Amino acid sequence: MRRAFAGISTRALVAAVFVGGLLALVTLDAPFGQRVRILMGNMYEDISDAVAPDAERAFLFGEKHFSSRAEDYDIERAERFFVSAMARNPDLPLVRHELARVYFLQGDFAKALGFINAQIALHGDEFVNTYYVRGLILGYMGNYDAAIADYRHFLRSELNNWAAITDYAWVLLKADRPEDALRATAGGLAEFPDNPWLLNTNAIALFELGFTEAAYAQASRALLASESITSEEWLRAYPGNDPMIAAQGISVFKKAIADNIHTIEAAYPSGTVQ
């Protein structure tokens, strides 16, 4: 008998916590020198973009502010420079791809889908990661079959991309295909046996299929593995997210795994998995 979780806590779903909740990097408690560097850098960019407009330079400014490893991360400035770059040169290869990522993180899925569709229409398979981004957008919009197709397309080129495998398994679970999700995560775990995102998603698939003890074991392994996640690793897993929320993101992910363990335990008549 299948049991649905109150919230499937996969890598992709955890990202939803941060949609629309990105923080500005320049805060009052930031070091003074850092605030000055950011202010001066922003002034230089604004003046350059106004006085000597250049599409490629505007795109690079957008990329800089969209990097999770930059001290001047600012998704609103990134959006502005990407829009500026596209207005000046609509043929820039990845500008629509980046705007789709920006709008996805801002929670505007319809706009994100429009830009990623335009990217694929213009460039096709030239940038295969575009299909990954569209799969994520479609998954959040509830179009699971289309998302599954895009993840499969991407994974044909990136067989051992653990993040894509996890997100692919997420949409399979949402489409009520736990058997396929189990196969996908099992394949990923063969390459990345201690990956907490894969372990957690594998546990959900096992639980949905009624393998409660195996699900408990995998969820417990996921929780143990999550204890060693660093902010740098989290930012690699969630590119484009504000670096200031990395610690919060790790905490939310750990709690999601712990909640899954409690759900599994509650499925046993005794309340405890033996």
C-alpha positions in Angstrom: 0.0 0.0 0.0 1.4 3.4 -1.0 1.5 6.2 1.5 2.1 9.8 0.3 4.3 12.1 2.3 2.9 15.4 3.5 5.7 17.0 1.5 8.2 15.1 -0.6 11.5 16.4 0.6 13.8 15.9 -2.3 16.6 18.2 -3.4 14.3 20.0 -5.8 11.5 20.5 -3.4 13.8 21.9 -0.7 14.7 24.6 -3.3 11.1 25.8 -3.1 11.7 27.1 0.4 13.9 29.8 -1.1 11.8 30.9 -4.0 10.8 34.5 -3.5 12.8 34.7 -0.3 16.2 35.7 -1.5 18.0 38.3 0.7 19.9 41.4 -0.4 23.6 40.9 0.1 24.4 44.5 1.3 23.1 44.4 4.9 23.7 46.7 7.8 25.8 44.2 9.7 28.1 43.5 6.7 31.7 44.6 7.2 32.1 48.2 6.3 34.9 47.5 3.8 32.7 45.0 2.0 29.8 47.4 1.8 32.1 50.1 0.3 33.5 47.6 -2.3 30.0 46.6 -3.3 28.8 50.2 -3.5 31.8 51.3 -5.6 31.5 48.3 -7.8 27.8 48.9 -8.4 28.5 52.6 -9.3 31.1 51.5 -11.8 28.7 49.1 -13.4 25.9 51.5 -13.6 28.0 54.3 -15.1 29.6 51.9 -17.6 26.3 50.5 -18.7 24.9 54.0 -19.2 27.8 55.8 -20.8 29.3 53.0 -22.9 26.6 50.3 -23.3 27.8 46.9 -24.3 25.8 43.7 -24.4 28.5 41.3 -23.5 29.8 43.4 -20.7 26.2 43.8 -19.3 25.9 40.0 -19.5 29.1 39.6 -17.5 27.9 42.0 -14.9 24.7 39.9 -14.6 26.7 36.7 -14.3 28.8 38.3 -11.5 25.8 39.2 -9.4 24.2 35.8 -10.1 27.1 33.8 -8.7 26.4 32.2 -5.3 30.1 32.6 -4.5 30.3 36.4 -5.0 30.2 38.9 -2.2 28.0 41.1 -4.3 25.4 38.6 -5.1 22.2 40.5 -6.1 19.6 38.7 -8.1 17.7 41.9 -9.0 20.9 43.5 -10.4 21.6 40.3 -12.3 18.1 40.4 -13.8 18.6 44.1 -14.8 21.9 43.5 -16.6 20.6 40.3 -18.3 17.6 42.3 -19.6 20.0 45.1 -20.7 22.3 42.6 -22.5 19.4 41.0 -24.4 17.9 44.3 -25.4 21.3 45.3 -27.0 22.1 41.9 -28.5 19.2 39.4 -28.7 21.6 36.9 -30.2 23.7 36.4 -27.1 23.7 32.6 -26.7 22.8 32.1 -23.0 21.0 35.3 -22.0 17.5 33.8 -22.1 18.8 30.7 -20.2 20.0 32.9 -17.4 16.9 35.0 -17.3 14.9 31.8 -17.1 17.0 30.8 -14.0 16.4 34.2 -12.4 12.7 34.1 -12.9 12.5 30.6 -11.6 14.2 31.6 -8.4 11.9 34.6 -8.1 8.9 32.2 -8.4 7.7 33.5 -11.7 7.4 30.1 -13.4 5.4 31.2 -16.4 7.9 33.8 -17.3 10.8 31.4 -16.7 9.2 28.9 -19.0 8.8 31.5 -21.7 12.4 32.4 -21.7 13.7 28.8 -21.5 11.4 27.8 -24.4 12.8 30.6 -26.4 16.3 29.5 -25.5 15.7 26.0 -26.7 13.9 27.2 -29.9 16.9 29.3 -30.8 19.7 27.0 -29.7 18.4 23.5 -29.3 20.9 21.1 -27.9 23.8 23.5 -28.1 23.5 24.0 -24.4 22.1 20.8 -23.0 21.8 22.2 -19.4 18.8 24.2 -20.7 16.8 21.0 -20.7 17.6 20.5 -17.0 16.4 24.0 -16.2 13.2 23.5 -18.2 12.6 20.2 -16.4 12.9 21.9 -13.1 10.5 24.7 -14.1 8.0 22.2 -15.6 8.2 20.1 -12.4 7.3 23.1 -10.2 4.4 23.9 -12.6 3.0 20.4 -12.2 3.7 19.3 -15.8 5.5 16.1 -14.7 5.4 14.2 -17.9 7.1 17.0 -19.8 9.6 17.5 -17.0 10.4 13.7 -17.1 11.1 14.0 -20.8 13.4 17.0 -20.3 15.4 15.3 -17.5 15.8 12.2 -19.7 17.1 14.3 -22.5 19.6 16.0 -20.2 20.7 12.7 -18.6 21.5 11.1 -21.9 24.5 13.6 -22.1 25.2 13.8 -18.3 24.7 10.2 -17.1 26.4 10.7 -13.7 24.9 14.1 -12.7 23.6 13.3 -9.2 21.6 16.5 -8.9 19.8 15.8 -12.2 19.1 12.2 -11.1 17.6 13.4 -7.9 15.4 16.0 -9.6 14.4 13.4 -12.2 13.4 11.0 -9.4 11.4 13.9 -7.8 9.2 14.4 -10.8 8.8 10.6 -11.2 7.5 10.5 -7.6 5.2 13.4 -8.2 3.9 11.5 -11.3 3.2 8.5 -9.1 6.0 6.4 -10.6 7.9 5.3 -7.5 9.3 2.2 -9.2 11.0 4.4 -11.8 12.2 6.8 -9.1 13.7 3.8 -7.1 15.6 2.7 -10.2 16.9 6.2 -11.0 18.1 6.8 -7.4 19.6 3.3 -7.1 21.6 4.0 -10.3 22.8 7.3 -8.8 23.8 5.8 -5.5 25.9 3.2 -7.4 28.1 6.2 -8.3 27.5 8.4 -5.2 26.7 6.0 -2.3 26.9 8.7 0.4 25.0 11.5 -1.3 22.3 12.7 1.2 20.0 14.0 -1.5 20.0 10.7 -3.4 19.6 8.7 -0.2 16.7 10.8 0.9 14.9 10.5 -2.4 15.6 6.8 -2.5 14.1 6.4 0.9 10.9 8.1 -0.2 10.6 5.8 -3.2 11.1 2.8 -1.0 8.5 4.0 1.4 6.0 4.7 -1.3 6.4 1.1 -2.5 5.9 -0.3 1.0 9.5 -1.2 1.8 9.4 0.5 5.2 12.5 -1.0 6.8 14.6 -0.3 3.8 13.2 3.2 3.6 14.1 3.8 7.3 17.6 2.6 6.7 18.2 4.8 3.7 16.6 7.9 5.4 18.9 7.3 8.4 21.9 7.1 6.2 20.7 10.4 4.5 20.5 12.1 7.8 23.9 11.0 8.8 25.4 12.1 5.5 23.7 15.5 5.7 25.6 16.3 8.9 28.8 16.8 6.9 27.2 19.2 4.3 29.2 22.4 4.1 27.9 25.8 2.9 30.1 25.5 -0.2 28.6 22.1 -1.0 25.1 23.4 -0.6 25.8 26.3 -2.9 27.1 24.0 -5.5 23.9 22.0 -5.2 21.7 25.1 -5.5 23.5 27.4 -8.0 22.1 30.9 -8.2 20.8 30.9 -4.6 21.8 33.7 -2.2 24.9 32.6 -0.3 23.5 34.1 2.9 20.8 31.5 3.1 23.2 28.5 2.8 23.1 27.7 6.5 19.3 28.0 6.5 19.1 25.7 3.5 21.2 23.0 5.1 19.1 23.2 8.3 15.8 22.9 6.3 17.2 19.9 4.3 18.2 18.1 7.6 14.7 18.8 9.1 13.1 17.4 5.9 15.0 14.2 6.3 14.2 14.0 10.0 10.5 14.5 9.2 10.6 11.7 6.7 12.2 9.4 9.3 9.3 10.2 11.7 6.8 9.5 8.9 8.4 6.1 8.3 8.4 5.3 12.0 4.8 6.3 12.4 3.8 3.7 9.7 4.8 0.9 12.0 2.1 -0.2 14.4 4.6 0.1 17.3 5.7 3.5 16.1 9.3 2.3 15.9 11.0 0.5 13.0 12.8 -2.6 14.3 
